[in-house]
Amino acid sequence: MNPYVLAILIFGLGLGTTLTLSSFHWFLAWVGLEISTLSIIPLMAQHHHPRAVEATTKYFLIQATAAAMILFAATSNAWLTGQWDILQLTHPLSADITILALSLKLGLAPLHLWLPEVLQGLDLTTGLILSTWQKLAPFALLVQIPGTTQNLILLLGLLSMLFGGWGGLNQTQLRKILAYSSIAHLGWMVIVVQFSPPLTLLALFTYFVMTFSTFLVFKLNNATSVNALATSWAKSPVLTTLAPLALLALGGLPPMTGFMPKWLILQELTKQELPLTATLAALSALLSLYFYLRLSYAMTLTASPNNLMTTTPWRLPSLQPTLPLAVSILATVSLLPLAPTILTLLTP
Protein backbone atom coordinates (compact mmCIF):
# COMPACT_ATOMS: atom_id res chain seq x y z
CA MET A 1 0.00 0.00 0.00
CA ASN A 2 1.18 3.50 -0.82
CA PRO A 3 2.68 5.06 2.33
CA TYR A 4 0.71 8.30 1.83
CA VAL A 5 -2.56 6.38 1.60
CA LEU A 6 -1.56 4.35 4.67
CA ALA A 7 -0.82 7.55 6.60
CA ILE A 8 -4.22 8.99 5.63
CA LEU A 9 -6.02 5.82 6.75
CA ILE A 10 -4.18 5.73 10.08
CA PHE A 11 -4.98 9.42 10.55
CA GLY A 12 -8.64 8.59 9.84
CA LEU A 13 -8.57 5.88 12.50
CA GLY A 14 -7.20 8.32 15.05
CA LEU A 15 -9.57 11.12 14.00
CA GLY A 16 -12.69 8.94 14.19
CA THR A 17 -11.83 7.54 17.61
CA THR A 18 -10.81 10.94 18.99
CA LEU A 19 -14.01 12.53 17.69
CA THR A 20 -16.13 9.91 19.43
CA LEU A 21 -14.14 10.14 22.66
CA SER A 22 -14.45 13.92 22.82
CA SER A 23 -18.05 14.34 21.66
CA PHE A 24 -21.08 14.99 23.86
CA HIS A 25 -23.61 14.89 21.00
CA TRP A 26 -24.88 11.59 19.64
CA PHE A 27 -24.59 12.72 16.02
CA LEU A 28 -20.91 13.66 16.43
CA ALA A 29 -20.25 10.34 18.14
CA TRP A 30 -21.93 8.54 15.24
CA VAL A 31 -19.82 10.47 12.73
CA GLY A 32 -16.66 9.45 14.62
CA LEU A 33 -17.67 5.79 14.55
CA GLU A 34 -18.31 5.97 10.80
CA ILE A 35 -14.97 7.67 10.07
CA SER A 36 -13.17 4.96 12.06
CA THR A 37 -15.04 2.18 10.24
CA LEU A 38 -14.41 3.62 6.76
CA SER A 39 -10.71 4.07 7.59
CA ILE A 40 -10.06 0.45 8.56
CA ILE A 41 -11.94 -1.13 5.62
CA PRO A 42 -9.15 -0.44 3.04
CA LEU A 43 -6.60 -1.80 5.53
CA MET A 44 -8.62 -5.01 5.82
CA ALA A 45 -8.92 -5.52 2.05
CA GLN A 46 -5.40 -4.39 1.09
CA HIS A 47 -4.17 -7.92 0.21
CA HIS A 48 -6.93 -8.48 -2.40
CA HIS A 49 -7.36 -12.06 -1.25
CA PRO A 50 -10.89 -13.49 -1.54
CA ARG A 51 -10.88 -14.36 2.16
CA ALA A 52 -9.87 -10.81 3.09
CA VAL A 53 -12.53 -9.31 0.80
CA GLU A 54 -15.14 -11.61 2.37
CA ALA A 55 -14.09 -10.58 5.88
CA THR A 56 -14.15 -6.90 4.89
CA THR A 57 -17.65 -7.23 3.42
CA LYS A 58 -18.95 -8.95 6.56
CA TYR A 59 -17.34 -6.31 8.77
CA PHE A 60 -18.81 -3.45 6.73
CA LEU A 61 -22.34 -4.89 6.84
CA ILE A 62 -22.18 -5.52 10.59
CA GLN A 63 -20.79 -2.09 11.39
CA ALA A 64 -23.28 -0.35 9.10
CA THR A 65 -26.15 -2.17 10.81
CA ALA A 66 -24.87 -1.22 14.27
CA ALA A 67 -24.33 2.41 13.22
CA ALA A 68 -27.90 2.59 11.83
CA MET A 69 -29.23 1.21 15.13
CA ILE A 70 -27.26 3.81 17.12
CA LEU A 71 -28.54 6.66 14.95
CA PHE A 72 -32.11 5.34 15.23
CA ALA A 73 -31.86 5.03 19.02
CA ALA A 74 -30.34 8.51 19.41
CA THR A 75 -33.02 10.04 17.17
CA SER A 76 -35.78 8.23 19.08
CA ASN A 77 -34.37 9.43 22.40
CA ALA A 78 -34.19 13.02 21.08
CA TRP A 79 -37.78 12.77 19.86
CA LEU A 80 -39.03 11.40 23.19
CA THR A 81 -36.93 13.48 25.60
CA GLY A 82 -35.69 16.45 23.55
CA GLN A 83 -32.04 15.66 24.37
CA TRP A 84 -29.11 14.77 22.03
CA ASP A 85 -26.63 14.67 24.92
CA ILE A 86 -24.89 11.30 25.33
CA LEU A 87 -25.36 11.44 29.11
CA GLN A 88 -29.11 12.03 28.70
CA LEU A 89 -29.97 8.71 27.07
CA THR A 90 -32.71 8.12 29.63
CA HIS A 91 -35.50 6.44 27.69
CA PRO A 92 -35.35 2.65 28.37
CA LEU A 93 -36.11 1.57 24.77
CA SER A 94 -33.47 3.87 23.28
CA ALA A 95 -30.91 2.78 25.90
CA ASP A 96 -31.56 -0.92 25.18
CA ILE A 97 -31.23 -0.45 21.41
CA THR A 98 -28.02 1.53 21.86
CA ILE A 99 -26.48 -1.12 24.12
CA LEU A 100 -27.37 -3.86 21.64
CA ALA A 101 -25.89 -1.81 18.79
CA LEU A 102 -22.66 -1.20 20.70
CA SER A 103 -22.57 -4.91 21.58
CA LEU A 104 -22.84 -5.70 17.88
CA LYS A 105 -19.98 -3.30 17.13
CA LEU A 106 -17.78 -4.79 19.86
CA GLY A 107 -18.69 -8.45 19.24
CA LEU A 108 -20.39 -9.22 22.56
CA ALA A 109 -22.31 -12.50 22.76
CA PRO A 110 -24.84 -13.40 21.46
CA LEU A 111 -23.99 -10.87 18.72
CA HIS A 112 -20.46 -12.19 18.36
CA LEU A 113 -20.61 -14.65 15.47
CA TRP A 114 -19.08 -12.22 12.97
CA LEU A 115 -15.90 -11.55 14.95
CA PRO A 116 -14.06 -14.93 14.59
CA GLU A 117 -14.87 -15.12 10.88
CA VAL A 118 -13.73 -11.57 10.19
CA LEU A 119 -10.54 -11.88 12.23
CA GLN A 120 -9.68 -15.16 10.50
CA GLY A 121 -9.64 -13.40 7.12
CA LEU A 122 -7.21 -10.66 8.16
CA ASP A 123 -3.47 -10.51 8.58
CA LEU A 124 -2.16 -10.26 12.13
CA THR A 125 -1.38 -6.53 12.00
CA THR A 126 -4.86 -5.51 10.87
CA GLY A 127 -6.33 -8.06 13.30
CA LEU A 128 -4.43 -6.35 16.12
CA ILE A 129 -5.95 -2.97 15.17
CA LEU A 130 -9.41 -4.52 15.02
CA SER A 131 -8.96 -6.21 18.42
CA THR A 132 -7.62 -3.15 20.24
CA TRP A 133 -7.97 0.33 18.73
CA GLN A 134 -11.40 -0.24 17.18
CA LYS A 135 -12.86 -1.06 20.61
CA LEU A 136 -12.01 2.30 22.18
CA ALA A 137 -14.82 4.37 20.66
CA PRO A 138 -17.71 1.93 21.33
CA PHE A 139 -16.46 1.41 24.89
CA ALA A 140 -16.34 5.16 25.47
CA LEU A 141 -20.04 5.34 24.55
CA LEU A 142 -20.92 2.25 26.57
CA VAL A 143 -19.32 3.66 29.71
CA GLN A 144 -21.30 6.91 29.40
CA ILE A 145 -24.76 5.33 29.07
CA PRO A 146 -26.73 5.87 32.32
CA GLY A 147 -27.22 2.78 34.49
CA THR A 148 -30.85 2.02 33.62
CA THR A 149 -30.28 -1.32 31.89
CA GLN A 150 -28.26 -3.23 34.47
CA ASN A 151 -29.86 -6.63 33.82
CA LEU A 152 -29.26 -6.47 30.06
CA ILE A 153 -25.59 -5.58 30.50
CA LEU A 154 -25.08 -8.33 33.10
CA LEU A 155 -26.66 -10.85 30.71
CA LEU A 156 -24.46 -9.74 27.80
CA GLY A 157 -21.35 -9.93 29.97
CA LEU A 158 -22.10 -13.42 31.28
CA LEU A 159 -22.96 -14.75 27.82
CA SER A 160 -19.77 -13.26 26.39
CA MET A 161 -17.60 -14.91 29.05
CA LEU A 162 -19.26 -18.30 28.54
CA PHE A 163 -19.38 -18.18 24.73
CA GLY A 164 -15.83 -16.86 24.57
CA GLY A 165 -14.61 -19.72 26.75
CA TRP A 166 -16.55 -22.51 25.05
CA GLY A 167 -15.95 -21.25 21.51
CA GLY A 168 -12.18 -21.29 21.78
CA LEU A 169 -11.86 -24.85 23.06
CA ASN A 170 -11.95 -26.71 19.71
CA GLN A 171 -10.21 -24.13 17.51
CA THR A 172 -6.93 -24.75 15.68
CA GLN A 173 -6.55 -21.33 14.03
CA LEU A 174 -4.78 -18.77 16.20
CA ARG A 175 -6.78 -15.80 14.92
CA LYS A 176 -10.06 -17.49 15.81
CA ILE A 177 -8.70 -18.35 19.26
CA LEU A 178 -7.72 -14.70 19.75
CA ALA A 179 -11.20 -13.66 18.61
CA TYR A 180 -12.89 -15.86 21.21
CA SER A 181 -10.36 -14.60 23.76
CA SER A 182 -11.45 -11.06 22.87
CA ILE A 183 -15.12 -11.99 23.35
CA ALA A 184 -14.41 -13.47 26.79
CA HIS A 185 -12.40 -10.43 27.90
CA LEU A 186 -15.11 -8.10 26.62
CA GLY A 187 -17.53 -9.95 28.90
CA TRP A 188 -15.31 -9.25 31.91
CA MET A 189 -15.16 -5.56 31.02
CA VAL A 190 -18.88 -5.15 30.35
CA ILE A 191 -20.15 -7.01 33.41
CA VAL A 192 -18.72 -4.41 35.78
CA VAL A 193 -19.25 -1.26 33.69
CA GLN A 194 -22.39 -0.21 35.60
CA PHE A 195 -20.77 -0.61 39.02
CA SER A 196 -17.22 0.65 38.52
CA PRO A 197 -16.22 2.27 35.19
CA PRO A 198 -12.56 2.64 36.31
CA LEU A 199 -12.39 -1.16 36.67
CA THR A 200 -13.69 -1.49 33.12
CA LEU A 201 -11.00 0.88 31.89
CA LEU A 202 -8.37 -1.06 33.86
CA ALA A 203 -9.50 -4.34 32.27
CA LEU A 204 -9.48 -2.70 28.83
CA PHE A 205 -5.97 -1.30 29.34
CA THR A 206 -4.51 -4.60 30.53
CA TYR A 207 -6.28 -6.47 27.72
CA PHE A 208 -4.69 -4.11 25.18
CA VAL A 209 -1.22 -4.71 26.62
CA MET A 210 -1.58 -8.50 26.71
CA THR A 211 -3.21 -8.79 23.27
CA PHE A 212 -0.57 -6.52 21.74
CA SER A 213 2.23 -8.80 22.95
CA THR A 214 0.39 -11.97 21.85
CA PHE A 215 -0.26 -10.70 18.32
CA LEU A 216 3.37 -9.59 17.99
CA VAL A 217 4.62 -13.00 19.15
CA PHE A 218 2.54 -14.76 16.50
CA LYS A 219 3.58 -12.22 13.86
CA LEU A 220 7.27 -12.67 14.67
CA ASN A 221 6.91 -16.44 14.36
CA ASN A 222 4.71 -16.11 11.25
CA ALA A 223 2.27 -18.53 12.89
CA THR A 224 -1.43 -18.74 12.06
CA SER A 225 -2.29 -22.19 13.46
CA VAL A 226 -1.59 -24.12 16.64
CA ASN A 227 0.65 -26.60 14.80
CA ALA A 228 2.84 -23.77 13.47
CA LEU A 229 3.77 -22.83 17.04
CA ALA A 230 5.91 -25.98 17.30
CA THR A 231 8.63 -24.38 15.16
CA SER A 232 8.89 -21.21 17.25
CA TRP A 233 11.73 -22.56 19.42
CA ALA A 234 13.99 -22.70 16.36
CA LYS A 235 13.21 -19.11 15.38
CA SER A 236 13.55 -17.44 18.78
CA PRO A 237 14.34 -19.57 21.85
CA VAL A 238 14.11 -16.65 24.30
CA LEU A 239 10.75 -15.57 22.92
CA THR A 240 9.50 -19.14 23.15
CA THR A 241 10.32 -19.03 26.86
CA LEU A 242 8.52 -15.73 27.47
CA ALA A 243 5.50 -16.21 25.21
CA PRO A 244 3.74 -18.79 27.46
CA LEU A 245 3.87 -16.23 30.27
CA ALA A 246 2.00 -13.76 28.04
CA LEU A 247 -0.55 -16.44 27.12
CA LEU A 248 -1.09 -17.40 30.76
CA ALA A 249 -1.45 -13.71 31.63
CA LEU A 250 -4.32 -13.56 29.13
CA GLY A 251 -5.87 -16.45 31.02
CA GLY A 252 -5.67 -14.52 34.29
CA LEU A 253 -3.14 -16.73 36.06
CA PRO A 254 -1.34 -15.05 38.98
CA PRO A 255 1.16 -13.45 39.38
CA MET A 256 0.88 -12.11 35.81
CA THR A 257 -0.90 -8.90 34.82
CA GLY A 258 -4.11 -10.58 33.64
CA PHE A 259 -4.93 -11.68 37.18
CA MET A 260 -5.31 -8.06 38.34
CA PRO A 261 -8.58 -7.03 36.58
CA LYS A 262 -10.25 -10.42 37.08
CA TRP A 263 -9.62 -10.40 40.82
CA LEU A 264 -10.83 -6.81 41.23
CA ILE A 265 -13.94 -7.45 39.09
CA LEU A 266 -14.85 -10.54 41.13
CA GLN A 267 -14.37 -8.49 44.30
CA GLU A 268 -16.66 -5.74 42.95
CA LEU A 269 -19.35 -8.24 41.94
CA THR A 270 -19.25 -9.69 45.44
CA LYS A 271 -19.61 -6.20 46.94
CA GLN A 272 -22.69 -5.64 44.75
CA GLU A 273 -24.25 -8.82 46.24
CA LEU A 274 -24.04 -10.82 43.00
CA PRO A 275 -22.41 -14.06 44.22
CA LEU A 276 -23.92 -16.25 41.48
CA THR A 277 -22.67 -13.90 38.76
CA ALA A 278 -19.20 -13.83 40.34
CA THR A 279 -19.14 -17.65 40.55
CA LEU A 280 -20.12 -18.07 36.89
CA ALA A 281 -17.49 -15.51 35.88
CA ALA A 282 -14.77 -17.33 37.83
CA LEU A 283 -15.76 -20.69 36.32
CA SER A 284 -15.78 -19.23 32.80
CA ALA A 285 -12.17 -18.11 33.34
CA LEU A 286 -11.22 -21.81 33.60
CA LEU A 287 -12.53 -22.41 30.08
CA SER A 288 -10.35 -19.65 28.67
CA LEU A 289 -7.37 -20.82 30.71
CA TYR A 290 -7.62 -24.27 29.09
CA PHE A 291 -6.98 -23.11 25.54
CA TYR A 292 -4.24 -20.73 26.68
CA LEU A 293 -2.55 -23.70 28.33
CA ARG A 294 -3.04 -25.61 25.08
CA LEU A 295 -1.22 -22.88 23.15
CA SER A 296 1.56 -22.80 25.74
CA TYR A 297 1.97 -26.57 25.46
CA ALA A 298 2.09 -26.43 21.66
CA MET A 299 4.70 -23.69 21.79
CA THR A 300 7.09 -25.00 24.42
CA LEU A 301 6.62 -28.75 24.82
CA THR A 302 6.02 -29.78 21.21
CA ALA A 303 8.86 -30.23 18.72
CA SER A 304 8.42 -30.00 14.97
CA PRO A 305 9.36 -33.16 13.01
CA ASN A 306 11.25 -31.07 10.42
CA ASN A 307 14.41 -30.61 12.44
CA LEU A 308 16.95 -30.22 9.64
CA MET A 309 15.63 -26.94 8.23
CA THR A 310 14.32 -25.38 11.42
CA THR A 311 17.38 -25.43 13.66
CA THR A 312 19.18 -22.44 12.12
CA PRO A 313 16.76 -19.47 11.93
CA TRP A 314 17.50 -18.31 15.48
CA ARG A 315 21.10 -17.60 14.43
CA LEU A 316 19.94 -15.05 11.84
CA PRO A 317 19.02 -11.47 12.81
CA SER A 318 15.32 -10.70 12.83
CA LEU A 319 14.08 -8.18 10.27
CA GLN A 320 11.08 -7.24 12.40
CA PRO A 321 11.23 -4.59 15.15
CA THR A 322 11.47 -6.34 18.50
CA LEU A 323 11.43 -3.36 20.89
CA PRO A 324 7.59 -3.08 20.99
CA LEU A 325 7.39 -6.81 21.61
CA ALA A 326 9.94 -6.67 24.43
CA VAL A 327 8.17 -3.75 26.16
CA SER A 328 4.71 -5.31 25.83
CA ILE A 329 5.79 -8.73 27.11
CA LEU A 330 7.55 -7.08 30.07
CA ALA A 331 4.35 -5.17 30.87
CA THR A 332 2.23 -8.30 30.40
CA VAL A 333 4.30 -10.27 32.87
CA SER A 334 5.11 -7.68 35.53
CA LEU A 335 2.38 -5.02 35.84
CA LEU A 336 0.56 -6.74 38.71
CA PRO A 337 2.41 -4.88 41.54
CA LEU A 338 1.41 -1.56 39.95
CA ALA A 339 -2.33 -2.35 40.14
CA PRO A 340 -3.15 0.23 42.87
CA THR A 341 -1.28 2.98 41.03
CA ILE A 342 -2.97 2.21 37.69
CA LEU A 343 -6.40 2.09 39.32
CA THR A 344 -5.77 5.43 41.04
CA LEU A 345 -4.82 7.03 37.71
CA LEU A 346 -8.00 5.72 36.07
CA THR A 347 -10.30 6.80 38.89
CA PRO A 348 -11.71 10.33 38.34
VENMO-V746571 format. One record per backbone hydrogen bond with DSSP energy under -0.5 kcal/mol. NH is the residue of the N-H (numbers start at 0). CO is the residue of the C=O. Records with the same first field share a line. If there is no record, write none. Layout:
# VENMO-V746571
NH->CO  CO
This chain:
# VENMO-V746571
5->1
6->2
7->3
8->4
9->5
10->6
11->7
12->8
13->9
14->10
15->11
16->12
17->13
18->14
19->15
20->16
21->17
22->18  19
25->83
28->24
29->25
30->26
31->27
32->28
33->29
34->30
35->31
36->32
37->33
38->34
39->35
40->36
41->37
42->38
43->39
44->40
45->42
47->44
52->48
53->49
54->50
55->51
56->52
57->53
58->54
59->55
60->56
61->57
62->58
63->59
64->60
65->61
66->62
67->63
68->64
69->65
70->66
71->67
72->68
73->69
74->70
75->71
76->72
77->73
78->74
79->75
80->76
81->76  77
82->76
85->23
87->84
88->85
89->87
94->90
95->91
96->92
97->93
98->94
99->95
100->96
101->97
102->98
103->99
104->100
105->101
106->102
107->102
110->107
114->111
115->111
116->112
117->113
118->114
119->115
120->116  117
121->118
126->122
127->123
128->124
129->125
130->126
131->127
133->128
134->131
135->132
136->132
137->133
138->134
139->135
140->136
141->137
142->138
143->139
144->140  141
147->145
152->148
153->149
154->150
155->151
156->152
157->153
158->154
159->155
160->156
161->157
162->158
163->159
164->160
165->161
166->162
167->163
168->165
170->167
173->223
174->223
176->172
177->173
178->174
179->175
180->176
181->177
182->178
183->179
184->180
185->181
186->182
187->183
188->184
189->185
190->186
191->187  188
192->189
194->191
195->191
198->195
199->195
200->196
201->197
202->198
203->199
204->200
205->201
206->202
207->203
208->204
209->205
210->206
211->207
212->208
213->209
214->210
215->211
216->212
217->213
218->214
219->215
220->216
221->217  218
222->217
225->171
228->224  225
229->226
230->227
231->228
233->230
234->230  231
235->231
239->235
240->236
241->237
242->238
243->239
244->241
245->241
246->242
247->243
248->244
249->245
250->246
251->248
252->247
255->252
256->331
258->255
259->256
260->256
261->257
262->258
263->259
264->260
265->261
266->262
267->263
268->264
269->265
270->266
271->267
272->269
273->268
277->273
278->274
279->275
280->276
281->277
282->278
283->279
284->280
285->281  282
286->282
287->283
288->284
289->285
290->286
291->287
292->288
293->289
294->290
295->291
296->292
297->293
298->294
299->295
300->296
303->229
306->304
309->305
313->233
314->311
315->311  312
325->321
326->322
327->323
328->324
329->325
330->326
331->327
332->328
333->329
334->330
337->334
338->335
341->337
342->338
343->339
344->340
345->341
346->342
